[in-house]
Amino acid sequence: MLDSGNFVTYNARQEIVWQSFMHPTDTLLPNQRMFVEEELFSQKSEIDHSTGIFRLKMQDDGNLVQYLVNTPDIFPYAYYSFGTAKTGNNVTLNFDVDGHLYLLNDTGSNIRNITGGIFLLINAHLIL
């Protein structure tokens, strides 16, 4: 476990085999990114951490979209969209150490501050 919260496993040659930052579930930690086609799932409640009814997906067109769980990734099923479609390939959602969520393009340029200047950190869980 690294100080960042990233759980990393190595092979005998000290090469990374697996790391938790590359497989988000319901939580992003500071300095963690959510890459294209990855999803975060809401939890049912503060005390029931099983999968809730929403998922947040970073789509390959640069759009960050919230869907209901078990629905197709198409517009009629979108619960909420951040309106960043066609902003470029390889857009990532970034949780910065300042507590803000940013969408960055593949050159590292800020496309949008998702949190709008508001500090958003609730037990380090994304609450949808």
C-alpha positions as CSV (number, residue, x, y, z in Angstrom):
1,M,0.0,0.0,0.0
2,L,1.6,3.3,-1.1
3,D,1.1,6.5,0.9
4,S,-1.2,7.7,-1.9
5,G,-3.7,4.9,-1.1
6,N,-2.8,3.0,-4.2
7,F,-2.5,-0.7,-3.5
8,V,0.1,-2.1,-5.9
9,T,1.3,-5.7,-6.4
10,Y,4.6,-6.5,-8.0
11,N,6.1,-9.6,-9.6
12,A,9.6,-11.0,-8.9
13,R,11.2,-8.5,-11.3
14,Q,9.6,-5.6,-9.4
15,E,7.3,-4.8,-12.3
16,I,3.7,-3.7,-11.5
17,V,1.3,-6.5,-12.0
18,W,-1.9,-4.8,-10.7
19,Q,-2.8,-1.5,-9.0
20,S,-6.0,-0.3,-7.4
21,F,-5.8,3.1,-9.0
22,M,-6.3,1.5,-12.4
23,H,-9.4,-0.3,-11.3
24,P,-11.8,2.2,-9.5
25,T,-15.0,0.9,-8.1
26,D,-16.9,3.5,-6.0
27,T,-14.0,5.7,-4.8
28,L,-11.4,8.1,-6.2
29,L,-8.5,9.1,-4.0
30,P,-6.5,12.3,-4.5
31,N,-4.2,12.0,-7.5
32,Q,-6.2,9.2,-8.9
33,R,-7.6,9.3,-12.5
34,M,-10.6,7.7,-14.1
35,F,-9.6,6.7,-17.6
36,V,-11.7,6.2,-20.8
37,E,-14.3,3.4,-20.4
38,E,-13.9,3.2,-16.6
39,E,-16.8,3.5,-14.3
40,L,-17.6,4.4,-10.7
41,F,-20.6,2.9,-9.0
42,S,-22.6,4.6,-6.3
43,Q,-23.2,2.8,-3.1
44,K,-26.7,2.0,-1.8
45,S,-26.3,4.2,1.3
46,E,-23.8,5.5,3.8
47,I,-23.9,2.2,5.7
48,D,-24.7,-0.2,2.8
49,H,-21.6,-0.1,0.5
50,S,-23.0,-2.6,-2.1
51,T,-23.6,-1.3,-5.6
52,G,-26.3,1.4,-5.8
53,I,-28.4,2.5,-8.7
54,F,-26.0,4.9,-10.5
55,R,-22.8,4.6,-12.4
56,L,-20.5,7.4,-13.7
57,K,-18.7,6.6,-16.9
58,M,-15.8,8.3,-18.7
59,Q,-16.8,7.7,-22.3
60,D,-14.3,7.6,-25.2
61,D,-15.8,10.8,-26.8
62,G,-14.6,12.8,-23.8
63,N,-18.0,13.0,-22.1
64,L,-18.5,12.1,-18.5
65,V,-22.0,10.6,-18.1
66,Q,-24.1,9.3,-15.3
67,Y,-26.4,6.3,-16.1
68,L,-28.6,4.0,-14.1
69,V,-26.9,0.7,-13.5
70,N,-27.7,-2.0,-16.1
71,T,-28.7,0.4,-18.9
72,P,-27.0,0.8,-22.3
73,D,-24.4,3.6,-22.8
74,I,-26.6,5.6,-25.1
75,F,-28.1,9.1,-24.8
76,P,-31.8,8.1,-24.0
77,Y,-30.5,6.3,-20.8
78,A,-28.2,9.1,-19.6
79,Y,-29.3,10.4,-16.2
80,Y,-26.9,13.3,-16.4
81,S,-24.2,14.4,-18.8
82,F,-21.4,16.9,-18.2
83,G,-21.7,18.1,-21.8
84,T,-18.1,17.4,-22.7
85,A,-18.7,15.1,-25.7
86,K,-16.3,15.6,-28.6
87,T,-13.7,17.3,-26.4
88,G,-11.0,14.9,-27.5
89,N,-9.8,11.4,-27.0
90,N,-8.3,10.0,-23.8
91,V,-10.1,12.5,-21.5
92,T,-9.7,11.6,-17.9
93,L,-11.5,12.5,-14.7
94,N,-8.9,13.6,-12.1
95,F,-9.3,13.9,-8.4
96,D,-6.7,16.5,-7.4
97,V,-5.2,16.9,-4.0
98,D,-6.9,20.2,-3.7
99,G,-10.3,18.3,-3.4
100,H,-11.5,19.3,-6.9
101,L,-12.5,17.0,-9.8
102,Y,-11.2,18.0,-13.2
103,L,-11.6,16.7,-16.7
104,L,-8.3,16.8,-18.5
105,N,-7.6,16.1,-22.2
106,D,-4.7,13.9,-23.4
107,T,-2.3,16.9,-23.3
108,G,-3.1,17.6,-19.7
109,S,-5.1,20.7,-20.4
110,N,-8.1,21.4,-18.1
111,I,-11.4,21.0,-20.0
112,R,-13.6,21.5,-17.0
113,N,-13.6,21.9,-13.2
114,I,-16.4,19.5,-12.3
115,T,-16.7,20.8,-8.7
116,G,-17.0,24.4,-9.8
117,G,-14.6,25.6,-7.1
118,I,-16.4,23.8,-4.3
119,F,-14.4,21.5,-2.1
120,L,-16.0,18.1,-2.4
121,L,-14.6,15.3,-0.2
122,I,-17.1,13.1,1.6
123,N,-15.2,10.2,3.2
124,A,-13.2,10.1,-0.1
125,H,-16.3,8.5,-1.8
126,L,-18.0,9.9,-4.8
127,I,-21.6,10.1,-3.7
128,L,-24.1,10.0,-6.6
